[in-house]
Amino acid sequence: MSHSILTVGHTVDEAAYWYINLERSCQAQLLAEAAGRPTTIKHETARLTQTQVGSHTSGWFGFQPLYDRIVREEPDLLN
């Protein structure tokens, strides 16, 4: 059985950002569970967080610094 993650977005940049964030979240959860029993956040807190950072624009915008870094470090990538 294979376990993997999948994200989507209105742009490739947005989907990539959500993928990176989901991967980091999975890592954080595994670390938290290895250390003991994690505390679950309230549903209202999760919903509020989603409205603040979960928009399509936020996803696209969040990827831009990484894109800039990739292009700077790998200038032949776009040729």
C-alpha positions as CSV (number, residue, x, y, z in Angstrom):
1,M,0.0,0.0,0.0
2,S,1.3,3.4,-0.9
3,H,0.6,6.5,1.2
4,S,1.2,9.8,-0.5
5,I,0.0,13.4,-0.5
6,L,-1.7,15.3,-3.3
7,T,-2.5,19.0,-3.6
8,V,-4.2,21.1,-6.3
9,G,-4.4,24.8,-7.0
10,H,-5.5,27.3,-9.5
11,T,-1.9,27.7,-10.6
12,V,1.1,25.3,-10.5
13,D,2.7,27.8,-8.0
14,E,-0.2,27.5,-5.7
15,A,-0.3,23.7,-5.9
16,A,3.4,23.5,-5.2
17,Y,3.1,25.8,-2.2
18,W,0.3,23.7,-0.7
19,Y,2.3,20.5,-1.3
20,I,5.4,21.9,0.4
21,N,3.3,23.1,3.4
22,L,1.4,19.8,3.6
23,E,4.7,17.8,3.6
24,R,6.0,20.0,6.4
25,S,2.8,19.6,8.3
26,C,3.0,15.8,8.0
27,Q,6.6,16.0,9.3
28,A,5.6,18.1,12.2
29,Q,2.7,15.8,13.1
30,L,5.0,12.8,13.0
31,L,7.5,14.5,15.3
32,A,4.7,15.6,17.7
33,E,3.3,12.1,17.8
34,A,6.8,10.7,18.5
35,A,7.2,13.0,21.4
36,G,3.8,12.1,23.0
37,R,0.2,12.9,22.4
38,P,-0.3,16.1,20.4
39,T,-2.9,18.6,21.5
40,T,-5.7,19.0,19.0
41,I,-6.6,22.6,18.0
42,K,-10.2,23.7,18.1
43,H,-12.3,23.5,14.9
44,E,-12.9,27.3,15.1
45,T,-9.2,28.0,15.3
46,A,-8.6,25.8,12.3
47,R,-11.3,27.6,10.3
48,L,-10.0,31.0,11.2
49,T,-6.5,30.0,10.2
50,Q,-7.8,28.7,6.9
51,T,-9.5,32.1,6.1
52,Q,-6.3,34.0,6.9
53,V,-3.8,31.9,5.0
54,G,-5.7,29.4,2.9
55,S,-6.7,31.5,-0.2
56,H,-5.6,30.8,-3.7
57,T,-3.7,34.1,-3.7
58,S,-1.9,33.1,-0.5
59,G,-0.8,29.9,-2.0
60,W,0.5,31.5,-5.1
61,F,2.2,34.3,-3.2
62,G,3.7,31.9,-0.7
63,F,5.6,30.1,-3.5
64,Q,7.1,33.2,-5.1
65,P,10.2,33.4,-2.8
66,L,11.0,29.8,-3.5
67,Y,10.5,30.3,-7.2
68,D,12.9,33.3,-7.1
69,R,15.5,31.2,-5.2
70,I,15.2,28.4,-7.7
71,V,15.6,30.7,-10.7
72,R,18.5,32.5,-9.0
73,E,20.3,29.2,-8.1
74,E,19.5,27.4,-11.4
75,P,19.6,30.1,-14.1
76,D,19.6,27.5,-16.9
77,L,16.3,26.1,-15.8
78,L,14.3,28.4,-17.9
79,N,16.4,28.0,-21.1
